[in-house]
């Protein structure tokens, strides 16, 4: 494990927040986003992972509003952001706020990425370009699901930030990565103890992801069936990729990722209204992580 990777693992700590709402560029909400980021830092989270196709410019306001928390992209699509621009964005933040920004990269999905082709070899070429631009591997992580991309996260990056996975996937990923690289899976949480209501909230949110073959193929490789990934997702699938229930149940599900080998868990709160910042939920979640 190189020095930069070791520093990153220490900086992000065990828990972070994954949020699509924090990445918004709507100026009307800028003050609230900055205030929320500062509060998340005070609550003890080690990292903010900006959901969707994000870049250094999306991280900059949150880094400027905080003092120590790491902000990462989860993920920046290699199809929509050129490598030299990504390296330049990183370098600018590294000069002004050393160690505060991590570049999370991914290959997105064929149905939504224009020009999608040969994702693995394209990612290799992208990393080659970052190297030539002077960006060190210890400051980038890959949204890796399958074995080949996990190998690339091990050999050419600081580690992996898998999205929409289970503790079983985390155990497999840790074995593939070895002990050194960062392994920081995203995990969805519904803070609702009612089974029917919690699963309905989860199922409504999961529906869009079940249209993306990278995720459904990964589920099938983990032992789920075609029936599990159809019709909005079976209860079995919902219960595997979401934590829901009372605080002890949610904490136990999060701990399962750490027990499986995760260094850090990026927690995404899922609510019926995903347009607002779930600040009360983040406070409740921080309380059960103490």
N, C-alpha and C positions, 0 to 999 in steps of 0.2 A: 504494500500500500504506500503510495507516494505521499509527500507532505501535504499537498493540496487536497487530496482525497481525505486524509485523516482530519485535516482542519474542517472540511465541509461536514463530515460526519459529526464532529463535535459541535459545530455551530448550529446545525438543524435540530439537534436533540432527538427526543423520542417521538414527539408529536408536532404536527403542523396542521394548517387549515388549507383545504383545497376549495377554491371559490371561483365560479364564473362571474359572480356579481362584482367582485373587486377589480376585474379587468376593464370595466366599462370606461369609455372615454367621454361619456356624457358630462359636460362641464357643470351641469346643475347638481350633480351628486359628488363632485370632487371633494368637497369639504367633509362630507360624511364618510367617504371611503378612506380619506386620510385619518380621520378620527377613529374609525373602526380599526384600521391597521395599527395605530398606536395602542388602542385598547387590547388588541390581540397580543401584542408584544408584552404588555403589562400582565396579561393573564398567563403568560408563561409559554405560549407556543413558540417553537423555534423557527418555523418557516411558514411562509405564505406561498402557496402554489396557485398561479393564475390559470384558471381553466380556459379552454378554447385555444384558438390559434393566436398566441400572444408573442410579444417581442420585448426587447429591453426598454423600449419607450413606454410600455404599459407598466413595467416594474418601477420605473424611475420615480413617479410621484409617491409611491408607497415607501420606497427606500428613503426618500427625502423626508417623509413624515415620521420616521422611526429612527431608532438609534443602533439596534443590533440585529434585528430579525432578518433572516435570509429571505429573499424573494426569488422565486423561480418560475420559469414558463413551463406550462404543462398542458399542451406542448406547443412549441413553435414548429409549424409544418415546413419540412424541407422543400416542398413544392412551391410555397408562396413567399419564402424569404431566402434571398441569395446568401450563400455562405460568407462572402466578404462583408456584406452589410451586417450579418449577424455577429461576425467577429468585431467589427467596428463598434457596434452597439454595446457589446460586452466590454470592450476596452475602455470606452468612455465612462461606464459605470465603475469599472475596476479602479480607474484613476481617482474618481471623486469619492467612491465608497468601497474601499478594498474588501473583498470577501463577502459582499452583501448580495451579489447577484449570481445565480446559477442558470445556465442555459439548458433548458430541457428541450430535447429534439425528438421528433417523431415523423413517421411516414404517413400519418393520417389514414385515409380509407379510399379505396377505388371509387365508390359511388359519389364521393364528395370532393375529391382532389383532382383538379384539372391536370392532365398530363401524367397521371399515375402510371408508372411502369417500373418493373424490376426494382422493387423497393429496397432490397438488401444492397444490391450493387450501387444503387443511387446514394444510399446512406454512406457507404464506404467512400464514394467519391466526394460527398459533402464533407466528411470528416477530414479527408485529404486536403480539401480547400481550407478548412479551418486551421489545420496544421501549418499550411503555407502562409496563412495570414497571421501566424504567431499566437493563436489561441491554444493554451495548454489543455490537455485532456482532463486534468483535475477540476476544471470549472464547467464541465458539461456532463449531462446525464441523458440517457436514452429511454424513451417510452417503449421498453422491450417486453414482448410477450413470449415469442417462440425461441427455441434454442439458438438459432443462428444470430438473432438480434441480441440475445442475452450474452452470447460470446463476444459480440462487438462492444456491448456495454462494459464488459469486463476488460477487454484488451485496448479499447480506444477511448474510453470515457471514465468518469469517476464512479459510474454505477448505473442502476436502472430505477425507473419510476413507473412501474407497471400500473395500468389503469383498469378498473373493473375486474378484479381478480379475487381469489379465495386464499385462505391460509395454505391450502394444498399447493396452489401455484407458487406461493411464496417459498415453501419448503423446496420445491423443485428448482426455483430460481436461485435460492441460496446455494444449493449444491452446485449449480452450474457456474455461478459467479465466484465461488470460494469466499473466504472470510473477509478479504480486504475491501472490495468495492461496496459502495453505498447501495442498499436495497430499501427503497421507500415506496411501498405500494400505496395507492389511493384506496380508501374504503368509505363507503356511504353509510350514513347514520340517519335513522328516523327516530326522533325522540318522542315516541308514542307507545304506550304499553298495550294498546288495544290491537289485537292481531289483525282483525279485518280492516280497520282503518289504516294501520301502519302498512300493511301489504298493499292496499289500494294506492296509497301515496307512492310507495316504492315502485309499484307496477307501472303507474302512469309515467314516472320518470324514466324507467328502464326501457320503455317501448322504443324510443328513438335509437337506442344502442343495439337493439336486437335486429335492426335493419342493416347493420354493418358486419360484413363477413369476418373481419379480423377477430371480432369479439365472439361471434357465434362459433367459429372454428376453434377458438381457444377453449370455450366451454365444452365443446364436444371432446376435445383432447383431455379434459379433466374428468370425463366420465358422465357428463350430462348427455341427454338424448335430444333428438329432434323435437320431441314433445315438450321437453323442458324449455326450449328456446322459441316455442311457438305460442301464439295467443297471449302475448304480453308477458310470458314467463310463468313457469310453474311455481307453486309455493316453495318447492325444493330449491329452485334457482334463486328466488327472491330471498329466502332465508340464508342462502350461502353468500350472496354478494351485498347484502344490507345487514346492518345491525339495527335491531329495533327491540323495544321492550322497556323495562324499568332500568334504572341506572346500573344495577349490578349485572344485568344481562348484557347491556351495551358494553360495559367495561370488560366483561369476559370475552366478548367477540373481538374487541380490539386487542386484548392480551394474546389471543390466539395467533395473530399475525406476528407479534413479537416473539412468541414461543416458537413459531415456525422459522424464524431467522431474520425477520425484518429489523433493520436498524431504526427505522422511523416510519410512522404511519401518517399519511396525509388524509385527514378526515374531512369528508364533504357532508355537510348537513343538508338533508333533503326534506323539503317542506312542500305543501300544496302550492304555495306561492313562491316561485323561484326567481322572482324579479327583484325582491327586496333583500337587503343584508340581514341575515338571521342572527342579529347581535345577541338577543337573549338566549338563543340556542347555543351560541358559541360560549357564552358565560356558563351555562349549565354543563356543557361538555367539559370545559376546563375544570369545573368543580369535581367531576367524577374521575378526572385524570390525576388528581393530586395523590 
